[in-house]
Amino acid sequence: MAGWDEAAGLGTGSAAATTVTDGCEALLAGLATTAAGHVIMVTNEVGSGVVPATASGRFFRDQLGRVNARVAGLCSEVYLVVAGRALPLTAPYQEFHG
């Protein structure tokens, strides 16, 4: 019996990848058009730890990293909180293609 990782079909263009991408695009569109004065989002930082052992873990890490970067690009202020300290991230957003 194949595990979820083998059966999920997480490759580019798969149903799972399309569902996640569509949800991320909807979130970004909503943020870009919000009329709220302030929006505070809290998310996990990914990419600074151990590479996940499973395909689903790597898929999650990669997708969340992309969404975090794109959300940051829509924001006037972005902070990384480490050990209770809010560190401002002020460099302009540039998508990495590597």
C-alpha positions, 0 to 999 in steps of 0.5 A, a space after each residue: 500500500 503506497 503512502 500518502 506522499 507516493 499517492 498524492 501526486 504533488 508534482 507541478 500541475 497536479 490536482 493537489 498543487 493546483 488546489 493549493 496554488 488557487 487558494 494562495 492566489 485567492 488569499 493574495 487577491 483578497 489582501 491586495 484589495 482589502 479596504 482594512 486599515 491594518 491587516 496582521 498576519 502570523 505565519 510560520 517561517 520555513 526554510 531555515 530548518 531541516 529539509 523535510 524527509 517527505 514529498 508532502 513536507 517539502 511541498 508544504 515548505 516550498 509553497 508556504 515560503 512562496 506565499 510568505 514572500 508574496 504576502 510580504 511584497 504586498 505589505 508596507 511593514 514586515 517583521 520576523 519575530 525571533 526569541 520574542 524580538 520583532 526584527 523589521 524586514 525592510 528590503 523590497 520584495 524580489 521573487 527568487 527564481 533559482 
